[in-house]
Amino acid sequence: MVVDIEVWALRAVVVLAYFALACYLLLLGRGCLRWLAKVRATPVLAMVRALAYASAARVHELCHVFRPRAGTVCDPLQAKVQELCCTRRLQRLRYFTLVLTPVLGAYLAESLRWMHSEGIWGSAVGANMRSLLQRGYALPACVIFTACVLFKAYPAQLTCRKLEAVYAFTIARIAWQTFAELSALAIMGQMPLITGVRFVFSVVIGNPGLVAVLNCVYCGVNIFAFIGLARGDRHLEEAFDDFARSPAAYIVVSETFVTTLTIVACYAKDVWVTAEARATVEAKASRSTERTTRSLLSALCDAVASLDSALRFSAPAPQLATLLLKQPAVFGFKGYSFEELLDAADRPRFQQLMDTMRAAGQTSVAESLHVRMPDGGGTRVSMQLFVTSFLDLQDSQGFAVGVRELEEFRDTEEALTEGRFPEASRDQAAAVDALSHAARPPISAPDVDRLPQATVIGASLFVQRPPEPPDMDQASVFGAPSRASSPLAVPESAQDSSREPSRIDQSSQRSRSSGSGSELMPIDGPAEGQPGEMTVWFNVMSIDLTILRCTAAFTAISGPSPAGAGLVNWLRDGDRFRSFVQLQTNAVSNGELESAVNAGEIRLRPPAAQAGGLEYVAECNLCLPSLQAGAGGAPAEASATFTNLRCRRRHGQRAERARGTPPREPPAQQRSGQ
């Protein structure tokens, strides 16, 4: 009984000695590094520190030689790739420990049973026990099994570094066991099992640098130990009598082949995992970019279409079909060519743009293009395209096209085809009529592209190219841009001829009078025969253009004290008027326009007039301030002068809705006919 206690005590001491020695070496190395970092710089210590850092740097470079680096240092996706590789590596190691734990448990149980049956744990065989601890597989198997059990009990503690430490301990223990062998034949008998363990552990761990270093060390130790034991071993010579090669050549070739195969397999697996992780990260980044682009285009445009490299729809586009008043098939334009939806005159320009973006590749930027697209009724609708490129999951270039309908271009096209300009004033109609008869050279397409943004509508009459939407912006939303902003000056002959009404002016007046439902009645001013004129001052920095003060004539239609009310709410097209004022104020502040701007003909609907079903029409001239830099949100006063004031009464259901009374219900026959 006493001897059994001594044996168990010896076993515990040996195990604790291994553990204490390992901890002591780790603490000693950590203390040395801290001491080298904090000690006073002396020539000898500086030399030692430099030598230690240089050796560590060389070892680090040697380990990274076998690790693939798919991206450069500045690659923004490299950090994501490494993180994904580490996550998948941990997942693979977790599965490996899950499978390895019962295998090692069964091996240890069988080893304990065999030891008990053979009497190795008896009192008289202490030397055999010590030999088993030194040269057997029980100690490394017990350490690995303990680590697997701990990782299974505490999954958060499972890291790549800890498993690499277990792997290094395993290879070092196998190398020590090989070096402590007493027979070359025993080394050869253990080679198949050791080769399998090395290969499986190396591939699962997946660190090419560490695998290469540890396997090369074991290869050298094994060759050195075998050659040392093979000298004078007659049993080994008898075993190799039938072979042409010597035992030394056999062990050198075998170990070199196994080591090379293990390193290459580990390196190939690491390259494959890294490439797969990079492809996944790039696909996710491309998908995220595509979603962001589509969300932005959806917010800015009326419809968004996805095209492949052949400019065919790669996904259904029901919004585009609705926009063009077409009935698509069940798959919603998928597989159709986008060019078939464009006007024949715009297809070459669209193809040229897409060729440019294909040539630029991933460095291409988003482009914009104005085109015409025929709708289901045959009307050519002016559209603005926003095109951007991206890479799909197959690593091929795709395109996202945002389609935005331009309503003002549709109105201008109708005016050009019918010989009239909607909402055009008398002066503008006369100027356009005079310009159309003036002897001046036509404007070519490149010249029109170089014109400023605020362009007279009539400029499109002189463009010698296939019919396209005129280059308009918010400055022409009311049909009469500022004379100061127009690049086409009206000659004297045009001013003389403006005294007589032209066909365009007459047709525009007829279209306005016929579409209003009632004739306009002029309102006289203070002097008899003069049109009514009134002025209102407002704050251009406010959202609703808050009224600051006004003349007495303006109170006649607005009611007493309109100060503080929003001028935008009193206009029929208040939002467009506000955008026009903001754009023109920016132009005046930048010195591009003068302070006086003609806003064209607008419609006023004060609250008092809405209750009576009245609507006022007048010519509006703005006097805009020049905003100073650093003014912040301080109020900026601007004035609007209304001339040629006219009034009309609205009849029917629209006037009744404006006065707040319920509309009359049409007869049953009319409802059934509708």
C-alpha positions in Angstrom: 0.0 0.0 0.0 2.8 2.3 0.8 4.5 1.5 -2.5 1.3 2.3 -4.4 1.2 5.7 -2.7 4.8 6.4 -3.7 4.0 5.5 -7.3 1.0 7.7 -7.5 3.0 10.5 -5.8 5.7 10.1 -8.4 3.2 10.3 -11.2 1.7 13.5 -9.8 5.1 15.1 -9.3 6.1 14.3 -12.9 2.9 15.8 -14.2 3.2 18.9 -12.0 6.8 19.2 -13.0 6.0 19.4 -16.6 3.2 21.9 -16.0 5.3 24.0 -13.6 8.3 24.0 -16.0 6.1 25.2 -18.9 4.6 28.0 -16.8 8.0 29.0 -15.5 9.4 29.2 -19.0 6.5 31.4 -20.1 6.9 33.7 -17.1 10.6 33.8 -17.6 10.3 34.8 -21.2 7.7 37.4 -20.4 9.8 38.9 -17.7 12.9 39.1 -20.0 10.9 40.9 -22.6 9.6 43.5 -20.1 13.1 43.9 -18.7 14.5 44.5 -22.1 11.8 47.1 -22.8 12.3 49.1 -19.5 16.0 48.8 -18.7 18.3 51.7 -19.3 19.8 51.8 -22.8 23.5 50.7 -22.6 25.6 49.7 -25.5 25.5 46.0 -24.6 21.8 45.9 -23.8 21.0 48.0 -26.9 22.9 45.5 -28.9 21.1 42.6 -27.3 17.7 44.3 -27.8 18.5 45.0 -31.4 19.6 41.4 -32.0 16.4 40.1 -30.3 14.1 42.4 -32.3 16.0 41.6 -35.5 15.7 37.8 -34.9 12.0 38.2 -34.1 11.5 40.2 -37.3 13.3 37.6 -39.4 11.2 34.8 -37.8 8.0 36.7 -38.4 9.0 37.2 -42.1 9.8 33.6 -42.4 6.4 32.6 -41.0 4.6 34.9 -43.4 6.4 33.6 -46.5 4.1 30.7 -46.5 0.9 32.7 -45.7 -0.9 34.0 -48.8 -1.7 37.7 -49.0 -4.4 38.2 -51.5 -4.7 41.9 -51.1 -2.3 44.8 -50.5 -1.8 46.7 -47.3 -4.2 49.4 -48.4 -6.8 46.9 -49.4 -10.0 47.9 -47.5 -11.3 44.3 -47.7 -8.2 42.6 -46.3 -9.3 43.1 -42.7 -12.7 41.6 -43.4 -11.1 38.7 -45.3 -8.8 37.9 -42.3 -11.7 38.1 -39.9 -13.8 35.7 -42.0 -10.8 33.3 -42.3 -10.3 33.3 -38.6 -14.0 32.7 -38.0 -14.1 29.8 -40.4 -10.9 28.4 -38.9 -12.4 28.5 -35.4 -15.5 26.7 -36.7 -13.3 24.0 -38.3 -11.3 23.6 -35.1 -14.5 23.3 -33.1 -15.7 20.5 -35.2 -12.3 18.8 -35.0 -12.2 18.9 -31.2 -15.8 17.6 -31.1 -14.7 14.6 -33.1 -11.3 14.2 -31.4 -12.6 14.2 -27.8 -14.3 10.8 -27.9 -11.5 9.2 -29.9 -8.9 10.3 -27.3 -11.2 9.3 -24.5 -11.5 5.8 -25.9 -7.7 5.6 -26.4 -7.0 6.7 -22.8 -9.5 4.3 -21.4 -8.0 1.4 -23.4 -4.5 2.4 -22.3 -5.5 2.5 -18.7 -7.1 -0.9 -19.0 -4.0 -2.4 -20.7 -1.8 -0.8 -18.1 -3.8 -2.4 -15.3 -4.0 -5.8 -16.9 -0.2 -5.8 -17.6 0.6 -4.7 -14.1 2.4 -1.6 -15.1 0.7 0.3 -12.3 1.9 -2.3 -9.8 4.3 -1.6 -7.0 7.3 -3.5 -8.5 7.4 -1.9 -11.9 8.2 1.8 -11.1 10.9 1.8 -13.8 8.4 0.7 -16.5 6.1 3.5 -15.4 8.8 6.1 -15.6 9.8 4.8 -19.0 6.2 5.0 -20.1 5.9 8.6 -19.0 9.0 9.4 -20.9 8.5 7.6 -24.2 4.8 6.6 -24.3 1.8 8.4 -25.9 -0.1 8.6 -22.6 1.1 12.0 -21.6 0.5 13.9 -24.9 -2.8 12.1 -25.3 -3.8 13.1 -21.8 -2.8 16.8 -22.4 -4.7 17.0 -25.7 -7.8 15.3 -24.2 -7.8 17.7 -21.2 -7.5 20.7 -23.6 -10.4 19.4 -25.7 -12.6 18.9 -22.6 -11.9 22.4 -21.4 -12.7 23.9 -24.8 -15.9 21.9 -24.9 -16.9 23.1 -21.4 -15.8 26.8 -22.1 -16.4 27.4 -25.9 -15.4 31.1 -25.5 -11.9 30.1 -24.6 -11.3 28.3 -27.9 -8.9 30.4 -29.9 -6.5 29.8 -32.7 -3.5 30.6 -30.6 -4.4 28.2 -27.9 -4.9 25.3 -30.4 -1.6 26.2 -32.1 0.1 25.9 -28.7 -1.5 22.5 -28.2 -0.3 21.5 -31.7 3.2 22.7 -31.0 3.3 20.8 -27.7 2.1 17.6 -29.5 4.8 17.8 -32.2 7.5 18.7 -29.7 6.5 15.7 -27.5 6.5 13.4 -30.5 10.0 14.7 -31.5 11.3 14.1 -27.9 9.8 10.6 -27.9 11.5 9.8 -31.2 14.8 11.2 -30.0 14.6 9.1 -26.8 14.0 5.8 -28.6 16.5 3.1 -28.1 16.0 1.2 -31.4 15.9 2.2 -35.0 13.3 -0.5 -35.7 11.0 1.1 -33.1 11.3 4.4 -34.9 10.4 2.8 -38.2 7.5 1.0 -36.6 6.0 4.2 -35.3 6.5 6.2 -38.5 3.0 5.4 -40.1 1.1 6.4 -36.9 3.2 9.6 -36.4 2.9 10.5 -40.1 -0.9 10.3 -39.9 -1.0 12.4 -36.7 1.3 15.0 -38.2 -0.7 15.3 -41.4 -4.1 15.5 -39.9 -3.1 18.0 -37.2 -1.2 20.2 -39.6 -4.1 20.4 -42.1 -6.7 21.1 -39.4 -4.6 23.8 -37.6 -4.1 25.6 -41.0 -1.1 27.9 -40.1 1.4 27.3 -42.9 4.3 29.1 -41.2 4.0 27.2 -37.9 3.4 23.9 -39.7 6.4 24.4 -41.9 8.7 25.2 -38.9 7.6 22.4 -36.6 7.6 19.7 -39.4 11.0 20.7 -40.5 12.3 20.5 -36.9 10.7 17.0 -36.5 12.1 15.8 -39.8 15.7 16.8 -38.7 15.3 15.2 -35.3 13.9 12.0 -36.7 16.6 11.6 -39.4 19.4 12.4 -36.8 18.0 9.9 -34.2 17.5 7.2 -36.8 20.9 7.5 -38.3 22.5 7.5 -34.8 20.7 4.3 -33.8 21.2 2.6 -37.2 25.0 2.4 -36.8 26.0 -1.0 -35.6 22.4 -2.3 -35.4 22.6 -5.7 -36.9 18.9 -6.3 -36.6 18.3 -3.3 -38.9 20.9 -4.5 -41.3 19.3 -7.9 -41.5 15.9 -6.2 -42.2 17.3 -4.1 -45.0 19.3 -6.9 -46.7 16.6 -7.4 -49.4 16.5 -3.6 -50.2 18.8 -1.9 -52.7 18.9 1.3 -50.6 20.5 1.8 -47.2 18.4 2.5 -44.0 19.7 6.1 -43.9 18.6 6.8 -47.5 15.3 5.3 -46.8 14.6 7.4 -43.8 15.8 10.6 -45.4 13.6 10.2 -48.5 10.6 9.1 -46.5 10.8 12.0 -44.0 11.5 14.6 -46.7 8.5 13.4 -48.8 6.1 13.4 -45.8 7.3 16.8 -44.6 7.0 18.4 -48.1 3.6 16.8 -48.7 2.3 18.1 -45.3 3.5 21.6 -45.9 2.2 21.8 -49.4 -1.2 20.4 -48.4 -1.5 23.0 -45.5 -0.4 25.8 -47.8 -2.9 24.8 -50.5 -5.7 24.5 -48.0 -4.9 28.0 -46.6 -4.9 29.5 -50.1 -8.2 27.9 -50.9 -9.8 29.1 -47.7 -8.5 32.6 -48.2 -9.7 32.8 -51.8 -13.1 31.6 -50.8 -13.3 34.1 -47.9 -12.2 36.9 -50.3 -14.8 35.9 -52.8 -17.5 35.9 -50.1 -16.4 39.3 -48.8 -16.3 40.9 -52.3 -19.7 39.4 -53.1 -21.2 40.9 -49.9 -19.5 44.2 -50.5 -20.8 44.3 -54.1 -24.3 43.3 -53.0 -24.2 46.0 -50.3 -23.0 48.6 -52.9 -25.8 47.5 -55.3 -28.4 47.8 -52.6 -27.2 51.2 -51.6 -27.1 52.4 -55.2 -30.6 51.0 -55.9 -32.0 52.7 -52.7 -30.5 56.0 -53.7 -31.8 55.7 -57.2 -35.2 54.7 -56.0 -35.4 57.8 -53.9 -34.3 60.1 -56.7 -35.9 58.4 -59.7 -39.3 57.1 -60.8 -38.0 53.6 -61.7 -34.8 51.6 -61.4 -33.7 48.8 -63.8 -30.9 46.3 -63.4 -29.0 45.5 -66.6 -26.4 42.8 -67.3 -23.2 43.3 -69.3 -25.2 42.8 -72.6 -27.6 45.7 -71.5 -30.5 43.3 -71.0 -32.8 43.4 -68.0 -31.4 41.0 -65.3 -34.4 41.5 -63.0 -38.1 42.5 -63.5 -38.8 46.2 -63.7 -42.6 46.7 -63.1 -42.1 50.4 -62.1 -40.6 51.2 -65.5 -43.5 49.4 -67.3 -46.0 51.4 -65.3 -44.1 54.6 -66.1 -44.2 53.9 -69.8 -47.8 52.8 -69.7 -46.9 49.4 -71.0 -48.2 45.9 -70.1 -45.1 43.8 -69.6 -45.0 40.0 -69.6 -45.2 38.0 -66.4 -41.4 38.3 -66.0 -41.6 42.1 -66.4 -39.1 43.0 -69.2 -36.6 40.4 -67.9 -34.3 39.3 -70.7 -35.4 42.3 -73.0 -32.8 44.7 -74.3 -33.0 48.2 -72.6 -32.1 49.9 -75.9 -35.4 48.7 -77.4 -37.2 51.0 -75.0 -35.3 54.1 -76.2 -36.0 56.3 -79.2 -34.1 55.4 -82.3 -32.3 58.8 -82.3 -31.0 58.3 -78.7 -29.7 54.7 -79.0 -26.2 55.6 -80.4 -25.6 58.1 -77.6 -26.7 55.6 -75.0 -24.5 52.9 -76.6 -21.5 55.2 -76.6 -22.0 56.0 -72.9 -22.2 52.4 -72.0 -19.1 51.6 -74.0 -17.2 54.3 -72.1 -18.3 52.8 -68.8 -17.3 49.3 -69.8 -13.9 50.5 -70.8 -13.5 52.3 -67.4 -14.4 49.2 -65.5 -14.5 49.5 -61.7 -13.1 53.0 -61.9 -16.1 54.4 -63.8 -18.3 57.0 -62.2 -22.0 57.5 -62.4 -23.2 59.2 -65.6 -26.4 61.0 -66.6 -28.1 61.2 -70.0 -31.2 62.8 -71.3 -33.2 60.5 -73.7 -36.7 60.0 -75.0 -38.7 56.8 -74.4 -41.9 56.1 -76.3 -44.8 55.1 -74.0 -47.7 52.8 -74.7 -49.6 55.5 -76.5 -46.8 56.4 -78.9 -45.9 59.6 -77.1 -42.1 60.2 -76.7 -41.6 61.0 -73.1 -38.4 62.9 -72.0 -36.4 61.0 -69.4 -33.2 61.5 -67.5 -31.1 58.4 -67.0 -28.7 57.9 -64.1 -26.3 55.0 -64.9 -23.8 53.4 -62.5 -21.9 50.1 -62.7 -21.1 47.3 -60.2 -19.8 43.7 -60.1 -22.4 40.9 -59.6 -21.8 37.6 -57.9 -20.3 36.1 -61.1 -17.7 38.9 -61.1 -19.2 40.3 -64.3 -20.0 44.0 -64.8 -23.6 45.0 -64.3 -25.4 48.3 -64.5 -28.1 50.0 -62.4 -30.2 52.5 -64.4 -32.4 55.1 -62.7 -35.2 56.5 -64.9 -36.7 59.9 -64.0 -39.5 61.5 -66.0 -39.1 65.3 -66.8 -42.6 66.8 -66.8 -41.4 70.3 -68.0 -39.7 68.6 -71.0 -43.0 67.0 -71.9 -44.8 70.4 -71.9 -42.0 72.0 -74.0 -42.2 69.2 -76.6 -45.9 69.7 -76.9 -45.3 73.4 -77.4 -42.8 72.8 -80.1 -45.0 70.4 -82.0 -48.1 72.5 -81.8 -46.5 75.9 -82.3 -47.3 77.4 -78.9 -45.6 77.8 -75.5 -47.7 77.0 -72.4 -47.7 79.7 -69.8 -45.7 82.1 -72.1 -46.1 85.8 -71.6 -46.7 88.3 -74.4 -43.1 89.7 -74.3 -41.6 86.2 -74.5 -43.9 85.1 -77.3 -43.0 88.2 -79.3 -39.3 87.7 -78.6 -39.4 84.1 -79.7 -41.4 85.1 -82.8 -38.8 87.7 -83.7 -35.9 85.4 -83.1 -37.5 82.8 -85.3 -37.5 85.3 -88.2 -34.1 87.0 -87.4 -31.2 86.3 -89.8 -28.7 84.7 -87.4 -26.6 81.6 -87.8 -28.1 78.4 -86.2 -26.7 77.0 -83.0 -25.1 73.6 -83.3 -25.4 70.8 -80.7 -22.0 71.3 -79.1 -22.8 75.0 -78.6 -26.0 74.3 -76.9 -24.2 71.9 -74.5 -21.9 74.8 -73.5 -24.8 77.2 -72.8 -25.5 78.2 -69.1 -28.1 76.4 -67.1 -30.7 79.3 -67.3 -31.6 79.1 -71.0 -34.5 80.6 -73.0 -37.0 78.0 -74.2 -36.8 79.3 -77.7 -33.2 78.3 -78.0 -34.2 74.8 -78.8 -35.8 76.0 -82.1 -32.3 76.6 -83.6 -30.7 73.3 -82.7 -29.8 71.3 -85.8 -30.0 67.8 -84.5 -32.7 65.1 -84.0 -35.4 66.4 -81.7 -34.3 66.3 -78.1 -35.7 67.8 -74.9 -34.5 71.3 -74.5 -31.9 72.0 -71.8 -34.1 73.5 -69.1 -33.8 73.7 -65.4 -35.7 75.2 -62.5 -35.1 78.7 -63.9 -37.7 78.2 -66.6 -40.4 76.5 -64.7 -42.8 79.5 -65.1 -42.2 79.8 -68.8 -40.3 83.2 -68.6 -36.7 83.1 -67.4 -34.8 86.2 -66.6 -33.6 88.4 -69.4 -30.3 88.9 -67.7 -29.7 85.2 -67.6 -30.6 84.5 -71.2 -27.7 83.9 -73.5 -29.7 85.0 -76.5 -30.1 88.8 -76.6 -33.2 90.0 -78.4 -32.3 92.4 -81.3 -33.9 95.7 -82.0 -36.0 94.3 -84.8 -37.4 91.8 -82.4 -38.3 94.5 -80.0 -40.1 96.5 -82.7 -42.0 93.4 -83.9 -43.0 92.6 -80.3 -45.6 95.3 -80.4 -47.8 93.2 -82.7 -49.1 89.9 -81.3 -47.7 86.9 -83.0 -49.3 83.6 -83.9 -47.6 82.0 -80.9 -49.0 84.6 -78.5 -52.5 84.3 -79.9 -52.5 80.5 -79.7 -51.2 80.6 -76.1 -53.9 83.1 -75.2 -56.5 80.9 -76.8 -55.2 77.8 -75.0 -55.3 79.6 -71.7 -58.7 81.1 -72.1 -60.2 77.8 -73.3 -58.6 75.8 -70.6 -59.6 78.0 -67.7 -63.3 77.7 -68.0 -63.9 81.5 -67.6 -62.5 84.7 -69.1 -60.0 86.9 -67.3 -61.2 90.3 -66.1 -58.5 93.0 -65.8 -58.3 94.9 -62.5 -57.7 98.7 -62.9 -55.1 100.4 -60.8 -55.1 103.9 -59.3 -55.1 105.7 -62.6 -57.9 104.8 -65.1 -56.8 102.4 -67.8 -53.6 101.2 -66.1 -53.4 97.6 -65.0 -53.3 96.9 -61.3 -49.9 96.7 -59.6 -49.0 95.6 -56.1 -45.8 94.7 -54.3 -45.1 92.3 -51.4 -41.9 91.9 -49.5 -41.0 88.4 -48.1 -38.1 86.5 -46.5 -36.2 84.3 -49.0 -34.5 82.4 -46.1 -37.8 80.9 -44.8 -39.3 77.7 -46.1 -42.7 79.2 -46.8 -41.4 82.7 -48.0 -42.9 84.5 -45.0 -44.5 87.8 -45.9 -42.9 90.8 -44.2 -44.9 93.7 -45.5 -46.9 94.7 -48.5 -48.5 97.7 -50.3 -52.1 98.8 -49.8 -53.1 97.4 -53.2 -52.0 93.9 -52.1 -54.3 94.1 -49.0 -57.3 94.5 -51.3 -57.0 90.9 -52.4 -55.2 89.4 -49.3 -57.2 90.9 -46.5 -55.9 93.0 -43.6 -52.4 92.5 -42.2 -51.0 89.6 -44.3 -47.6 89.8 -42.5 -46.4 86.5 -41.1 -48.3 84.4 -43.7 -46.6 82.1 -46.1 -46.5 83.4 -49.7 -46.0 79.8 -51.0 -49.4 78.8 -49.6 -51.1 81.6 -51.6 -49.8 80.5 -55.0 -51.1 77.7 -57.2 -47.5 76.4 -57.9 -46.0 77.4 -54.6 -43.3 74.7 -54.4 -42.1 75.4 -57.9 -42.1 79.2 -57.2 -40.0 78.6 -54.0 -37.5 76.5 -55.9 -37.3 79.2 -58.6 -36.7 81.9 -56.0 -34.0 79.9 -54.3 -32.1 79.1 -57.6 -32.3 82.7 -58.8 -31.1 84.0 -55.4 -28.1 81.7 -55.5 -27.4 82.9 -59.0 -27.6 86.6 -57.9 -25.4 85.9 -54.9 -22.8 84.3 -57.2 -22.9 87.3 -59.6 -24.4 85.3 -62.5 -27.6 87.3 -62.7 -28.8 90.8 -61.8 -31.1 91.4 -58.9 -34.2 92.0 -61.1 -35.6 88.7 -62.3 -38.8 88.1 -64.3 -40.7 85.1 -62.9 -43.4 85.1 -65.7 -47.1 84.6 -65.2 -48.3 83.2 -61.9 -51.7 82.5 -60.2 -52.6 83.9 -56.8 -55.1 82.2 -54.5 -55.3 84.1 -51.2 -57.5 82.6 -48.5 -60.2 85.3 -49.0 -60.3 84.6 -52.7 -60.4 80.9 -52.3 -63.6 81.2 -50.2 -65.2 83.1 -53.0 -63.9 80.9 -55.8 -61.7 83.6 -57.2 -58.3 83.3 -58.8 -55.8 86.2 -59.7 -53.4 86.0 -62.6 -50.5 88.5 -62.8 -47.1 89.0 -64.2 -44.4 88.7 -61.5 -41.1 90.6 -61.3 -38.7 89.7 -58.5 -36.1 91.8 -56.8 -33.8 89.4 -55.1 -31.0 90.2 -52.5 -27.4 89.2 -52.7 -26.7 86.9 -49.8 -23.4 87.5 -48.0 -21.1 84.7 -46.8 -21.4 84.0 -43.1 -24.9 85.5 -42.8 -26.2 82.2 -41.5 -30.0 82.0 -41.2 -30.6 85.8 -40.9 -33.7 87.1 -42.8 -33.1 88.3 -46.3 -35.7 90.6 -47.8 -36.9 90.2 -51.4 -39.8 91.8 -53.2 -42.3 90.6 -55.7 -44.1 93.1 -57.9 -47.3 91.9 -59.6 -48.5 93.7 -62.7 -51.2 93.2 -65.3 -53.4 91.8 -62.5 -56.5 90.0 -63.8 -59.2 88.0 -62.0 -61.6 85.2 -62.8 -64.2 83.1 -61.0 -63.9 79.4 -61.0 -67.1 77.5 -61.6 -68.2 73.9 -61.1 -67.0 71.4 -58.5 -63.5 72.8 -58.1 -64.9 76.2 -56.9 -67.3 74.4 -54.6 -64.5 72.4 -53.1 -62.5 75.6 -52.6 -65.4 77.3 -50.8 -65.8 74.3 -48.5 -69.2 73.1 -49.8 -69.8 69.5 -50.9 -69.9 69.1 -54.7 -73.1 68.2 -56.4 -73.4 64.6 -57.3 -73.8 63.9 -61.0 -76.9 62.2 -62.3 -77.0 58.4 -62.3 -76.9 58.2 -66.1 -73.7 60.2 -66.2 -72.1 58.0 -63.4 -73.1 54.8 -65.3 -71.6 56.3 -68.5 -68.4 57.1 -66.7 
